[in-house]
């Protein structure tokens, strides 16, 4: 099964090698047929601590790194990250 890839905005970079990414999506309300914004925060692995608050990042599903962290950063502001998901070590 292919790994999921999401894109979102960095909301926190205070942790070491971890960022919090806010991912927005639009879903249609089942009864009123109006589009509603839904968002969720994901903890993602940032090996080199490059990402800063406000950056647009793409994250990819990976093997669990810790209790909450199962995503890794693959690109930041449109350019790929050097320590991408292939070299993730817990």
Secondary structure, DSSP 8 states (H G I E B T S, - for coil): ----EEEEEEEE--STTEEEEEEEEEEE-TTT--EEEEEEEEEEE-TT----TT-EEEEEE-S-SSSS--EEEEEETTEE-TT-GGG---
